[in-house]
């Protein structure tokens, strides 16, 4: 369903991702016996992946007017500036010492990576995603041999003094490493190249994504049954140890392995497809929340840094506040303040570099 130029289903999927991330930040992921809680089963690893896939969808939707080298250069420059601003915001949030891994610096680098890819068609993007699902973790495994184990301390603004090490952290050893996570970006951009207003497209995403998620889980279970796959004694955020190739056969949340990437890409596609199929009456409030993700995510991180987490009450306070802010901004016809700030330089670049180019429709842009 659409509202004006925006696709409400895409915004609603982004709200699902935000809700899941808030839940994983405020509720336990495992019980006293070590078994996953309901939050762990539903949202752990999947919410952040959905956030990244929808970012790719938004990039594709906002750059559909890119058809030649000049418009590509303008749109790419806008993405570069936006990515840098989002990345700097993420590094700055680390100074507050929040009790969560801040995703924004990695998210900003994904925008930079997207710049050269803007003229690729859906088929090429989907093929690229499939390649990176396998090759990204393998290449990461090779490149991280000899590096210190990740993820280590979060990178903050002081990390800018050593840009090379910062790039290694964001692309290889951090909590959300961009090298394997580029698979999410490519998958989302491929989706954004499709006609998302057609119910058949949404149904294909729902069914295909669910099938991919199930197949990845079945393959992982079969491999575990062989007895060669290591059992993780601790959470491997971002990437598994490069000590044995069998680590790439696990599918633990946030492990960044081919099976983890395939499963979470599948669940993300299924959620997007489902949200696109829902009636408008059910989409309005989630879409309002999903239309201002940067503002709401930043407020959530700042809030967590200022008060101790007390489980469900904290979750409810954050979700109610997000719903109120999203609804108010939508009713007022306003963008979120951080969306406006990070988008302004890109709009100025577009105006000065391509004054004669008509504005590109930006449905579903986050």
C-alpha positions in Angstrom: 0.0 0.0 0.0 1.2 3.5 -0.7 0.5 7.0 0.7 1.4 9.7 -1.7 4.8 8.8 -2.9 5.7 6.6 0.0 5.3 2.9 0.3 3.7 2.3 3.7 4.7 -1.3 3.7 8.4 -0.5 3.4 8.1 2.0 6.3 6.2 -0.5 8.3 8.9 -3.1 7.8 11.4 -0.6 9.0 9.3 -0.1 12.1 9.3 -3.9 12.7 13.1 -3.7 12.6 13.2 -0.8 15.0 10.8 -2.6 17.4 12.8 -5.8 17.3 16.1 -3.9 18.0 14.5 -2.1 20.9 13.3 -5.4 22.3 16.7 -7.0 22.0 18.2 -4.0 23.8 15.8 -4.1 26.7 14.8 -7.7 27.2 16.9 -10.8 28.0 17.8 -13.0 25.0 18.3 -16.1 26.9 16.7 -17.6 30.0 18.4 -18.9 33.2 18.9 -22.3 31.5 20.7 -20.7 28.5 17.8 -21.4 26.1 16.7 -18.5 23.9 13.7 -16.4 25.2 10.9 -15.5 22.9 12.7 -12.2 22.1 15.8 -14.2 21.3 14.0 -16.6 19.0 12.1 -13.9 17.1 14.3 -10.8 17.0 18.0 -11.7 17.8 20.0 -11.1 14.7 16.9 -10.8 12.5 16.0 -7.2 13.4 19.3 -5.6 12.6 19.4 -7.6 9.4 15.9 -6.3 8.5 17.1 -2.8 9.3 20.0 -3.2 6.8 17.9 -4.8 4.0 15.3 -2.1 4.3 18.1 0.5 4.0 18.9 -1.1 0.7 15.3 -0.9 -0.4 15.2 2.8 0.5 18.4 3.5 -1.4 17.0 1.9 -4.5 13.6 3.6 -4.3 15.2 7.0 -3.8 17.5 6.7 -6.8 15.2 5.3 -9.4 15.8 8.4 -11.5 19.5 7.5 -11.9 19.9 6.6 -15.5 23.2 8.2 -16.7 26.6 9.1 -15.4 25.7 12.6 -14.4 22.6 11.6 -12.3 24.6 8.7 -10.9 27.4 11.1 -9.8 24.9 13.5 -8.1 23.0 10.7 -6.3 26.3 9.0 -5.3 27.7 12.2 -3.9 24.5 12.6 -1.9 24.7 9.1 -0.5 28.4 9.7 0.4 27.6 12.8 2.4 24.6 11.2 4.0 26.6 8.1 4.9 29.4 10.2 6.4 26.9 12.2 8.6 25.1 9.1 9.8 28.5 7.4 10.5 29.7 10.4 12.5 26.5 10.4 14.5 27.0 6.7 15.3 30.6 7.4 16.5 29.4 10.3 18.6 26.7 8.2 20.3 29.4 5.8 21.5 30.8 8.6 23.8 27.6 8.2 25.9 28.6 4.7 26.7 25.2 3.1 25.8 24.7 -0.5 26.9 24.2 -1.5 23.3 26.2 -1.9 20.1 25.5 1.2 18.0 24.8 0.3 14.4 24.9 3.7 12.8 28.6 3.9 11.8 28.3 0.6 10.0 25.0 1.8 8.5 26.7 4.9 7.2 29.4 2.9 5.5 26.7 0.8 3.8 25.4 4.0 2.2 28.9 4.8 0.9 29.2 1.3 -0.5 25.8 1.7 -2.3 27.0 4.7 -4.3 28.8 2.9 -7.1 25.9 0.4 -7.4 23.0 2.7 -8.3 22.7 1.8 -11.9 22.6 -2.0 -11.4 19.3 -3.8 -12.2 17.4 -6.1 -9.9 18.9 -9.2 -11.4 22.5 -8.1 -11.0 21.9 -6.9 -7.5 20.2 -10.2 -6.5 23.1 -12.1 -8.0 25.5 -9.9 -6.2 23.7 -10.6 -2.9 23.9 -14.3 -3.5 27.6 -14.1 -4.2 28.3 -12.0 -1.1 26.3 -14.3 1.1 28.9 -16.9 0.4 32.0 -15.0 -0.6 31.7 -12.2 2.0 32.2 -14.5 5.1 34.9 -16.5 3.3 36.8 -13.3 2.4 36.3 -12.0 5.9 37.6 -15.3 7.3 40.8 -15.0 5.3 41.3 -11.3 6.0 40.8 -11.6 9.7 43.5 -14.3 10.1 46.2 -12.7 12.3 44.0 -9.8 13.4 42.8 -9.4 17.0 39.5 -11.0 17.8 36.5 -8.8 17.4 34.4 -7.0 18.1 36.3 -5.3 20.9 35.5 -1.8 22.2 33.1 0.2 20.1 34.6 2.7 17.8 33.9 6.3 18.8 35.0 9.7 17.5 38.7 9.2 18.7 38.9 6.3 16.2 38.9 9.0 13.4 42.6 9.5 14.3 43.4 6.1 12.8 41.1 5.9 9.8 42.7 2.7 8.6 42.0 0.8 11.8 38.5 2.3 11.9 37.8 0.9 8.4 39.0 -2.5 9.5 36.7 -2.3 12.5 33.7 -1.3 10.5 34.2 -3.7 7.6 35.7 -6.8 9.3 35.9 -7.0 13.1 33.1 -4.9 14.5 29.6 -5.8 15.6 28.0 -5.3 12.2 30.8 -5.9 9.7 30.1 -4.2 6.4 31.9 -6.8 4.2 29.4 -9.6 4.8 26.6 -7.2 5.6 26.9 -5.9 2.0 24.7 -8.9 1.2 21.8 -7.3 3.0 22.4 -4.0 1.2 22.4 -5.7 -2.2 19.3 -7.8 -1.4 17.4 -4.7 -0.3 18.5 -2.8 -3.4 17.3 -5.6 -5.6 13.9 -5.6 -3.9 13.7 -1.8 -4.3 14.1 -2.2 -8.1 10.9 -4.3 -8.2 7.4 -3.1 -8.6 6.5 -3.2 -4.9 2.9 -2.0 -5.5 2.0 -5.3 -7.1 0.6 -7.9 -4.7 2.3 -10.6 -6.7 5.7 -9.1 -5.9 4.9 -8.9 -2.2 3.6 -12.5 -2.2 6.8 -13.6 -4.0 9.0 -11.8 -1.3 6.9 -13.4 1.5 7.0 -17.0 0.1 10.6 -16.8 -1.3 12.0 -15.2 1.8 10.3 -17.7 4.1 11.6 -20.6 2.0 15.2 -19.2 2.0 15.1 -18.9 5.8 13.8 -22.4 6.3 16.3 -24.0 3.9 19.2 -22.2 5.6 18.0 -23.5 9.0 17.7 -27.1 7.6 21.1 -27.0 6.1 22.6 -25.8 9.3 20.9 -28.5 11.3 22.2 -31.2 8.9 25.8 -29.8 9.1 25.6 -29.8 12.9 24.5 -33.4 12.9 27.9 -34.3 11.2 29.7 -33.4 14.4 32.3 -31.1 12.8 30.6 -27.8 13.4 32.0 -26.0 16.6 29.6 -25.2 19.4 29.9 -21.6 20.4 30.7 -21.1 24.1 30.2 -17.3 23.8 28.4 -14.9 21.4 30.5 -14.1 18.4 29.3 -10.7 17.4 30.0 -9.7 13.8 32.1 -12.7 12.8 33.2 -16.1 13.9 36.9 -17.0 14.8 39.1 -17.6 11.8 40.6 -20.7 13.4 38.7 -23.4 11.4 36.6 -23.2 8.2 33.9 -25.2 10.1 33.0 -22.0 11.9 31.4 -20.8 8.6 28.9 -23.6 9.0 27.2 -22.2 12.1 24.0 -20.2 11.9 24.1 -18.4 15.3 22.7 -14.9 15.5 25.1 -12.2 14.4 27.7 -14.8 13.4 28.0 -13.4 9.9 28.3 -16.8 8.3 26.7 -17.8 4.9 23.9 -19.7 6.7 23.3 -16.8 9.1 23.2 -14.3 6.2 20.9 -16.5 4.1 18.5 -17.1 7.0 18.3 -13.5 8.1 18.0 -12.2 4.5 15.1 -14.6 4.0 13.3 -13.5 7.2 13.8 -9.9 6.2 12.4 -10.5 2.7 9.4 -12.3 4.2 8.7 -9.4 6.6 8.8 -6.9 3.8 6.5 -9.0 1.7 4.1 -9.4 4.5 4.0 -5.7 5.3 3.4 -4.8 1.7 0.3 -7.1 1.7 -1.3 -5.7 4.9 -4.2 -3.3 4.5 -3.6 0.4 4.9 -5.6 0.6 8.2 -3.0 -1.6 9.8 0.0 0.1 8.3 -0.5 3.8 9.2 1.0 3.8 12.7 3.9 1.4 12.0 4.6 3.4 8.8 4.7 6.6 10.8 7.3 5.1 13.1 9.3 3.7 10.3 9.4 7.0 8.4 11.7 8.5 11.1 14.1 5.7 11.9 17.3 7.7 12.5 15.6 10.1 14.9 13.9 7.3 16.8 16.9 5.0 16.9 19.2 7.8 18.1 16.7 8.9 20.8 16.4 5.2 21.9 20.2 4.9 22.3 20.5 8.2 24.2 17.7 7.2 26.5 19.2 3.8 27.2 22.5 5.6 28.1 20.7 7.7 30.7 18.7 5.2 32.7 19.1 1.5 33.8 17.0 -1.0 31.8 14.2 -2.7 33.7 12.9 -5.0 31.1 9.3 -4.8 29.9 8.6 -1.3 31.4 11.6 0.1 29.6 10.5 -1.6 26.3 7.0 -0.2 26.6 8.2 3.3 27.4 10.4 3.4 24.4 7.8 1.9 22.0 5.0 4.3 23.2 7.4 7.2 22.8 8.4 6.1 19.3 4.7 5.7 18.3 3.8 9.1 19.7 6.7 10.9 17.9 6.1 9.1 14.6 2.4 9.8 14.6 2.9 13.4 15.5 5.4 14.1 12.8 3.3 12.3 10.2 0.2 14.3 11.2 2.2 17.5 11.0 3.6 16.5 7.6 7.2 16.8 8.9 10.3 14.7 8.6 12.3 13.7 11.6 14.9 16.3 12.7 17.8 14.0 12.1 16.4 12.8 8.8 16.2 16.5 7.8 19.7 17.3 8.9 21.4 14.3 7.2 19.4 14.8 4.1 20.0 18.5 3.7 23.5 18.3 2.3 22.4 15.7 -0.3 19.6 18.0 -1.4 22.0 20.9 -1.7 24.4 18.8 -3.7 21.6 17.7 -6.0 20.5 21.3 -6.5 24.0 22.7 -7.2 25.3 19.8 -9.3 22.2 19.1 -11.3 19.9 22.1 -11.2 18.1 21.1 -14.4 17.3 17.5 -13.3 13.8 17.0 -12.0 13.5 15.8 -8.4 13.4 12.0 -8.2 10.3 10.5 -6.5 11.4 8.9 -3.2 8.7 6.5 -2.2 9.5 4.5 1.0 12.7 6.4 1.7 13.8 6.0 5.3 
